[in-house]
Amino acid sequence: MLTCKDATRLVSESQERNLGFRERWALRVHLWMCDNCRRFERQIRLLRQAMRIMAHRPNSESPAVELPAEARERIRQAIAERDRHSH
């Protein structure tokens, strides 16, 4: 039985190489039982899809989607908090 650490490693590796039969089978069994790793796999797939889309977009100075003001503020606060703790 795979641990979550092993499963997430295999999910990541599966983006770069074909997994062997045993690896695929063990990963499928783990994902069938583990909500968190299944969520991680979906997130990895979405990130990969987004990166493919971004790679084919013409360069632009402005983002395609403007973040809501609340999201921008949360990001600013998180960066400031990180900076405070890193010094």
Secondary structure, 3 states (H helix, E strand, C coil): CCCHHHHHHHHHHHCCCCCCHHHHHHHHHHHHHCHHHHHHHHHHHHHHHHHHHHHCCCCCCCCCCCCCHHHHHHHHHHHHHHHHHHC
